[in-house]
């Protein structure tokens, strides 16, 4: 059997297959099943900034209302800086998961604004999380907001969290930046231990009969991994941060591609929602079989093999490939 071990943000993993943040990890039994199926680590479902703010606002409203009615009743309510239900449940899950499994547990915090919500990352560390993934889900819609201001938002959120933690922090990015290599460099120098490419925005559709937007969940396909695959390949060897490829990994060959581009781990979600948690076994066994057939003994031998840095055809990552491909379609 080949050595599938890898290192992600300094964490030693037995293999690179890591379930990404999803509803599957809300359940402790599912987290145990992920370990039993061979997951290298687990990223927990995300705690959203809006959830924190909503519960804090609701509690403040209740306290204010009761203070006006019965001043002495406020003594029976917790102070606003004490954790609310969503946060308590999340921290409890981290503690239980760490007690139940031996693989790394990565907590996920989803938001976009600067402020006190980032302090919850410290609570994740105190509960036992091995790392924190910051999923900054933000789509700029104002024409007054410049690209530099958007990048500063990411950096400032990272800074707020890094000043409080001693465990690794990963930044989950989207592909819509004018210079992704520059941003990757800035975030790495600012303390990002890992970069997760890419955040998969769920796009609304338009209902032209009801004159409204329509939301539905569309799972990924293997074709969607081409975008993060390209950028992982470009960033490999040019940033000290670990690289995680997410979106579109469905087969063992997809995992191999992610490693050859330069990723340290391959995040999976849609394929588990489609096929169940046990499919992790098929992925890891498939990677092992592929490695044996091609006479590779460890992931280290293939990591970055087809990156921009190491490929004999770096133009495949650049404009020349686009020109050649389009030109070949002419009749």
Buried (B, 14 or more C-beta within 10 A) or exposed (E): EBBBBBBBBEBEBBBBBBBBBBEBBEEBEBBBBBBEBBBBBBBBBBBBBEBBBEBBEEBEEEBEEBEEEEEEEBEEEEEEEEBBEBBEEBBEBBBBBBEEBEBBBBBBBBBBBEEEBBEBBBBBBEBBBBBBBBBBBBEBEEEEEEEEEBBBBBBBBBBBBBEBBEBBBBBBBBBEBEEBEEBBBBBBEBBBBBBBBBBBEEEEEEEEEEEEEEEEEEEBEBEBBEBBBBBBBBBBBBBEBBBBBBBBBBBBBBBBBBBBBBBBBBBBBBBBBEBEBEBBBBBBEBBBEBBEEEEBEEBEBBBBBBBBBBBEEBBBBEEEBEEEEEEEEEE
